[in-house]
Amino acid sequence: MVNLDDAITARLESHGETFEILLDPAVMNFLKQGKEVDLADYLAVEEVFKNAGKGTRPAEGKIKEVFGTYDISEIARKIIEKGEVQITTEQRKEMLEAKRHRVVTYIAANAINPQTKLPHPYVRIELALEEAKFHVDPFKPLDKEIEEAMRLLRPLIPIRFEKSRVAIKLRGDDYGKCFDDMVHYGVIEREEWTADGSWIGIMELPAGMVPEMTEKLKHKTKGAASVKLI
């Protein structure tokens, strides 16, 4: 449950009455991403207020009349959907910085320079977006933000999203320590064990993640892992 000092206010005016709830600002991103959440878990106080700042409450009859229920999760959802949400300047700044970082991180992990077939460094993408005057919206879905960022990036740097397929060979003793890393980066399409006890697999993963995964597998196997683009 969020601290009262960090909560944001969501307000709905209906039937001549004002209804307010105090929310964890993080829940707005979850809702905008279409995630299913129990809003009661993100309330600073499980109460509906007439004026949250003063702590006054509307009549219970009014709550039932407007929302048709006393269920706090359902009431909170209707207030968010039909009303307005207020956030402080500092909260908005933090949400914008976090959202921007997610956009840049996603692009750095999933896009490549088609001329070199290598991923662009995080800083290069970040600087290009600054040059393009890219602005994020804390409540806009992440996929829409990424689409807009890529639209602005293409005239400035050679970039595109691309998947790669790689062939990986591991010693039998290394397979267990590397498996979780491999499935974290992508999908193992085929695999087999050879007569000498080695593991061979074919994987698909974002092209921008190939160097990072390769480095991690090499580190865990003391250089024995083999990763080749196919």
C-alpha positions as CSV (number, residue, x, y, z in Angstrom):
1,M,0.0,0.0,0.0
2,V,1.4,3.4,-1.1
3,N,2.4,6.0,1.5
4,L,-0.1,8.9,1.7
5,D,2.7,11.4,0.8
6,D,3.3,9.7,-2.5
7,A,-0.3,9.1,-3.5
8,I,-2.1,10.8,-6.3
9,T,-5.7,11.9,-6.3
10,A,-8.3,10.6,-8.7
11,R,-11.5,12.6,-8.8
12,L,-15.0,12.1,-10.2
13,E,-17.8,14.7,-10.1
14,S,-21.3,13.2,-10.5
15,H,-24.8,13.8,-9.3
16,G,-23.7,17.1,-7.7
17,E,-21.2,15.3,-5.6
18,T,-17.4,14.9,-5.6
19,F,-15.7,11.5,-5.1
20,E,-12.0,11.1,-4.6
21,I,-9.6,8.2,-4.0
22,L,-5.8,8.2,-3.2
23,L,-3.8,6.0,-5.5
24,D,-0.3,4.6,-6.0
25,P,0.9,6.4,-9.2
26,A,2.4,3.1,-10.4
27,V,-1.1,1.7,-11.1
28,M,-1.7,4.1,-13.9
29,N,1.0,2.6,-16.0
30,F,-0.4,-0.9,-15.4
31,L,-3.9,0.2,-16.4
32,K,-2.6,1.9,-19.6
33,Q,-0.7,-1.3,-20.5
34,G,-4.0,-3.2,-20.2
35,K,-2.9,-5.3,-17.2
36,E,-5.5,-6.7,-14.8
37,V,-4.9,-5.4,-11.3
38,D,-6.9,-5.3,-8.1
39,L,-7.1,-1.5,-7.5
40,A,-7.7,-2.1,-3.8
41,D,-4.0,-3.1,-3.6
42,Y,-3.0,0.3,-5.0
43,L,-5.1,2.5,-2.7
44,A,-3.4,4.6,0.0
45,V,-6.6,4.3,2.0
46,E,-9.5,2.0,1.2
47,E,-12.0,4.8,1.4
48,V,-13.9,7.1,-1.0
49,F,-13.6,10.7,0.0
50,K,-15.6,13.9,-0.8
51,N,-12.4,15.8,-0.2
52,A,-9.3,13.7,0.4
53,G,-7.3,16.6,1.6
54,K,-9.7,17.3,4.4
55,G,-10.7,13.7,5.0
56,T,-14.4,14.3,4.4
57,R,-16.6,11.6,3.0
58,P,-19.7,11.6,0.9
59,A,-22.9,10.1,2.1
60,E,-23.1,6.3,1.7
61,G,-26.4,6.6,-0.1
62,K,-24.7,8.8,-2.7
63,I,-21.9,6.2,-3.3
64,K,-24.5,3.5,-3.9
65,E,-26.5,5.9,-6.2
66,V,-23.6,6.8,-8.4
67,F,-21.6,3.6,-8.5
68,G,-24.2,0.9,-7.8
69,T,-21.9,-0.8,-5.4
70,Y,-19.8,-0.4,-2.2
71,D,-16.9,-2.5,-3.7
72,I,-13.9,-0.3,-3.4
73,S,-12.1,-1.8,-6.4
74,E,-15.1,-1.3,-8.7
75,I,-15.6,2.2,-7.4
76,A,-11.9,3.1,-7.9
77,R,-12.0,1.7,-11.5
78,K,-15.1,3.9,-12.4
79,I,-13.5,7.0,-10.9
80,I,-10.3,6.4,-12.9
81,E,-12.2,5.6,-16.1
82,K,-14.7,8.5,-15.9
83,G,-12.9,11.1,-13.8
84,E,-9.5,12.8,-13.8
85,V,-6.2,11.8,-12.2
86,Q,-3.9,14.4,-10.6
87,I,-0.2,13.9,-10.2
88,T,2.5,16.2,-8.7
89,T,5.2,17.7,-10.8
90,E,7.8,15.5,-9.1
91,Q,5.7,12.4,-9.6
92,R,5.2,13.3,-13.3
93,K,8.9,13.8,-13.7
94,E,9.7,10.4,-12.2
95,M,7.1,8.7,-14.3
96,L,8.4,10.3,-17.5
97,E,12.0,9.4,-16.7
98,A,11.0,5.7,-16.0
99,K,8.9,5.5,-19.1
100,R,11.7,7.0,-21.3
101,H,14.2,4.5,-19.9
102,R,11.9,1.6,-20.8
103,V,11.5,2.9,-24.4
104,V,15.2,3.3,-24.9
105,T,16.0,0.0,-23.2
106,Y,13.4,-1.9,-25.4
107,I,14.8,-0.4,-28.6
108,A,18.4,-1.0,-27.7
109,A,17.5,-4.7,-27.0
110,N,15.4,-5.4,-30.0
111,A,16.7,-3.1,-32.8
112,I,19.9,-3.2,-34.9
113,N,21.8,-1.1,-37.3
114,P,20.9,-2.9,-40.6
115,Q,24.3,-1.7,-42.1
116,T,26.4,-3.4,-39.5
117,K,23.9,-6.0,-38.1
118,L,24.8,-4.8,-34.6
119,P,22.7,-3.2,-31.9
120,H,22.9,0.6,-31.3
121,P,24.3,1.5,-27.9
122,Y,21.8,2.7,-25.4
123,V,23.4,6.2,-25.3
124,R,23.3,6.6,-29.1
125,I,19.5,5.9,-29.1
126,E,19.0,8.2,-26.1
127,L,20.9,11.1,-27.8
128,A,19.1,10.6,-31.1
129,L,15.7,10.8,-29.3
130,E,16.8,14.0,-27.6
131,E,17.8,15.4,-31.0
132,A,14.4,14.4,-32.4
133,K,12.7,16.1,-29.4
134,F,10.9,12.9,-28.4
135,H,8.5,13.3,-25.5
136,V,6.9,10.5,-23.5
137,D,3.5,10.5,-22.0
138,P,3.3,8.7,-18.6
139,F,-0.1,7.3,-19.4
140,K,0.4,6.4,-23.0
141,P,0.8,2.6,-23.8
142,L,4.4,1.5,-24.1
143,D,4.0,0.0,-27.5
144,K,2.6,3.3,-28.9
145,E,5.5,5.2,-27.4
146,I,8.0,2.8,-29.0
147,E,6.2,3.2,-32.4
148,E,6.6,7.0,-32.1
149,A,10.2,6.8,-31.0
150,M,11.1,4.5,-34.0
151,R,9.3,6.9,-36.4
152,L,11.5,9.7,-35.1
153,L,14.7,7.7,-35.1
154,R,14.6,6.3,-38.6
155,P,15.4,9.7,-40.3
156,L,18.4,10.1,-38.0
157,I,20.1,6.7,-37.7
158,P,19.8,3.4,-39.6
159,I,17.6,1.3,-37.4
160,R,15.1,-1.5,-37.6
161,F,13.6,-4.2,-35.4
162,E,14.9,-7.6,-36.3
163,K,15.0,-11.2,-35.0
164,S,18.1,-13.4,-35.2
165,R,18.5,-17.1,-35.2
166,V,21.6,-18.6,-33.7
167,A,23.1,-22.0,-33.3
168,I,24.5,-22.7,-29.8
169,K,26.8,-25.5,-28.7
170,L,27.5,-26.2,-25.0
171,R,29.4,-28.8,-23.1
172,G,27.0,-31.1,-21.3
173,D,28.2,-29.9,-17.9
174,D,27.4,-26.3,-18.9
175,Y,23.9,-26.8,-20.1
176,G,22.2,-26.5,-16.7
177,K,24.0,-23.3,-15.7
178,C,23.1,-21.7,-19.0
179,F,19.5,-22.8,-19.6
180,D,17.8,-20.0,-17.6
181,D,19.8,-17.4,-19.4
182,M,19.0,-18.7,-22.8
183,V,15.2,-18.8,-22.3
184,H,15.4,-15.4,-20.8
185,Y,16.7,-14.0,-24.1
186,G,14.6,-15.9,-26.6
187,V,13.0,-19.1,-27.7
188,I,14.7,-22.5,-28.2
189,E,13.3,-23.8,-31.4
190,R,15.2,-27.1,-31.6
191,E,17.7,-28.9,-29.5
192,E,19.6,-32.2,-29.4
193,W,22.3,-34.0,-27.5
194,T,25.3,-35.3,-29.4
195,A,27.2,-38.5,-29.0
196,D,30.0,-36.7,-27.1
197,G,27.5,-35.4,-24.5
198,S,27.4,-31.8,-25.9
199,W,24.1,-29.9,-26.2
200,I,23.2,-28.1,-29.5
201,G,20.3,-25.8,-29.9
202,I,18.7,-23.4,-32.4
203,M,17.3,-20.2,-30.9
204,E,15.4,-17.1,-32.0
205,L,15.9,-13.9,-30.1
206,P,16.0,-10.1,-30.7
207,A,19.0,-9.3,-32.9
208,G,20.1,-6.6,-30.4
209,M,20.4,-9.2,-27.6
210,V,22.7,-11.6,-29.4
211,P,26.0,-9.9,-28.3
212,E,24.8,-9.7,-24.7
213,M,23.7,-13.3,-24.5
214,T,26.9,-14.5,-26.2
215,E,29.0,-12.7,-23.7
216,K,27.0,-14.1,-20.8
217,L,27.3,-17.7,-22.1
218,K,31.0,-17.3,-22.8
219,H,31.5,-16.0,-19.2
220,K,29.5,-18.8,-17.6
221,T,31.3,-21.5,-19.6
222,K,34.8,-20.0,-19.4
223,G,34.8,-19.4,-23.1
224,A,33.7,-22.9,-24.2
225,A,30.2,-21.9,-25.5
226,S,29.8,-21.5,-29.2
227,V,27.2,-19.0,-30.6
228,K,26.9,-18.6,-34.3
229,L,24.4,-16.6,-36.4
230,I,22.5,-18.7,-39.0
